[in-house]
Amino acid sequence: MKSRKNLTRFTYETAAFEGWRLCISRAGTTFTKYFSDKEFGGPRKSLKVAEMAKTDLLKLVDNSRRVNGKLSKTTVSKGQKILQVCSAHG
């Protein structure tokens, strides 16, 4: 499986982690979350959860107001909450 925009595939034989990394940077804030194949039941399922999180996060971040060119604290905490919920309900 190939990496996609904002989603990177990690498959290293020598590493303990295999799965997808979601990484989005906007207005000075970076959101990063790892979606493990083991936790979500395989590479396709972890990708599906990661893509849902990406869609929700981009919708929030791209439509939010900026404060002095940065994301507001409220937006940042909502973004972090999206990532927590997606990993809990995958």
NORDA-V757583 format. One record per backbone hydrogen bond with DSSP energy under -0.5 kcal/mol. NH is the residue of the N-H (numbers start at 0). CO is the residue of the C=O. Records with the same first field share a line. If there is no record, write none. Layout:
# NORDA-V757583
NH: CO + CO
This chain:
# NORDA-V757583
3: 6
6: 3
7: 20
9: 18
10: 8
11: 16
14: 11
18: 9
19: 34
20: 7
21: 19 + 32
22: 5 + 20
23: 30
25: 28
28: 25
30: 23
32: 21
34: 19
35: 33
36: 17
37: 17
39: 35
40: 36
41: 36
45: 41
46: 42
47: 43
48: 44
49: 45
50: 46
51: 47
52: 48
53: 49
54: 50
55: 51
56: 52
57: 53
58: 54
59: 55
60: 56
61: 57
62: 58
63: 60
66: 69
67: 65
69: 66
70: 26
71: 64
75: 71
76: 72
77: 73
78: 74
79: 75
80: 76
81: 77
82: 78
83: 79
84: 80
85: 81
86: 82
87: 83
88: 84
89: 85
